[in-house]
Amino acid sequence: MKRYFKLILPVLFIFLVSGVSVSNTNKSNNEWKLVWTDNFSGNQLDTTVWGYMKRSRDQSRKYHSSNPLCYDFRNGKLIIKGIINPDRNQDTASYLTGAITTQGKKAFAPGKIEIRAKLNNAKGAWPAFWMLPFKRVNGWPADGEIDIMEHLNYDGFVHQTVHSAFTKANSKALPLRTVKAKIKSDEFNIYGVSVEQDKVTFYLNGQPTLIYPKETSYNDSSQYPFYHDWYLMLDMQLGGSWVGKIDNKDLPVEMEIDWVKYYQKKQ
């Protein structure tokens, strides 16, 4: 029972303060130093940082494409789209989705990442901001995955989640590994995560939504494999068993990304 309360009380506290103004918010923000920003202010990607995500058989990546029709730069923002494929002679996929990544180019050491974006809505749309280890050691899920934001269809919330071999084997165990954070999907929001030696913290508009702690009482190193370098992915996804069927009448769908910021903890 003591162990249960040790784990559940920090999580209950985060749920109580999520979405409201709290005095600790500014204090938390002041703990971080901004060290890198991409404002997408030009008309092309910085190819020293970003590349296009490759298509795969994974449901979340089966329509990824570097086709210019899936991307735009407008009013100082990067636009990533999900579209009906207009030319199936050139590409046999039914749909095309934009997706960019820092894989093999820019590593993010443990720190804090924030992304300001407007997701918009479409039936079958599954935009996501997520991270995988920059250097693969044991593979997925052992090396961990951090989903900063996933949005489905017209939902009024996003999913923020950590994945590991431990969470896969203990999906109902404490500490909690996922949260639904309320949003207005047709407005800009700031989605964030920080990675530290002892915890992963998710944020929405500067407010913490969930803390996933390193819990030594499990005596299991797979419980917290997150303290290492990561690469970042920003992608539009369409269809799949989780998000459901695509409604062509809702396409094209656009995700507008204003900026990405990376912080390191102040010494």
Secondary structure, DSSP 4 states (H G I P E B T S, - for coil): -HHHHHHHHHHHHHHHHTTS--THHHHHHTTEEEEEEE---SSS--TTT-EEPPP-SSGGGTTB---GGGEEEETTEEEEEEEE-S-TTT---SEEE-EEE-TTT--B-SSEEEEEEE----TTB--EEEEEESS-SS-TTTT-EEEEEE--TT-SEEEEEEE-HHHHH-TTSSSP-EEEEE--TTS-EEEEEEE-SSEEEEEETTEEEEEEE--GGG--GGG----S-EEEEEE--B--TTT----GGG-SEEEEEEEEEEEEE--
